């Protein structure tokens, strides 16, 4: 009972101003991480790293982005690497928990009191206590990470002749990095050494996919598996179908674009080409590992990855971006408008106008943010538009892929990217929650008038 | 200064005609009605319009009605008219004018302290009678 009251109290505090609560939490973790990485203990050389690099790395890790200005394996000591790992884990769990709790809160707030009983049946997640849900997330995370660690470690031990301790450490590092969609790697060239090795790539891909779909979807999947019940929520169906389409479509397009590129897919066998294309397509949303050289990709491939990175993954998971569901909603809106339908239908359900406006707001603010920071980066750096745009979207989508310019940015450029990573990680999440929770009861309405469009 | 000089609540034939004339004379008029179609129909001619069930204080306050606004109640529905008049009373509106559909309605409005009340049918009948008597 006492715990129940505390949970309700905690939930209420979170609800009072969810955006501020989540942002403060993240800012605190980043600050602590920066301090830890700043100490001489964290660097391989035993000298203290400059503050900006420490801040950049801490932000990148906590926001599970994966962009780095220094090479993770050579620059940081074991203490530094473990700090990064801890930040990734805290960041990933933090985002999943915070987002899932926000989803619950929104679900509860939006459900009319009379419907509470029925929604208890079909959307069980809304009716768990916050403690239960966080515990579920922790168990789920642990299970996936342990499985991935084992798969990777065994392969590293068997095929790459690492010692057991070394293989286990590397396996654990990449498993955590993959599940949390962080994309930090212990090699300077990320996953390039494993480009044609399905035993390494597939576990990483699977882990990224699982983390990126988002906890609410997995909750539903697990429930379906345990007990047959009526229907999938529209959200879960959109995320699952949308992700599938983006993975397959992205991989297919990338394979087609890069088939003959000597610096990327060209030298690989047919199977290797498909594996690398699939890996890259999955990683673009939003894990940030790369098994081929991103800098050597054709421009059309970069644009494709830009799109995938911007969309990102599922809600309340470890992925970033504007989220598959947000993107899909706008698609449904466009479809309804083109057909001249009176309302927007999504899988035999009607979309509320507020929901549409939320999606529009998140997407357009995202576009504005990426556009603005790209412009600033163009001014402060000597790089070309495609590289700078890629970098900006990669930071906003907390992806962490790079054409290789991250390490050569001036301090002002690094600051911009730090801001983008932070906003990209928390912006859509907290903005979405704030928009959904914002309820201004207006007792009157004004007359209609049409403004010309198009 | 009040946001509106005059608020007309209830935009039937009576209220709409009143509001249009006032707007035409350059007053800042707010027109309010529950019926969206009625309000939309006036949208071309009146700048400030609202669709609302303006029976309670909170709604009236949100509409921007202040004690200095002159409020005209144009609805014939007795319950709506009296409830709105009561709410306006509570808000401390100095001047409320109203239309009454029946004698009892008139009496009730009077007791609620409404400044000026007209009864269109009765008033029109009396005025026609005067015209006839002058022939």
Interface residues (C-beta under 8 A of the other chain):
Chain A: X442 X443 X444 X445 X446 X447 X448 X449
Chain B: X32 X36 X39 X40 X42 X43 X49 X50 X51 X52 X53 X54 X56 X58 X59 X62 X63
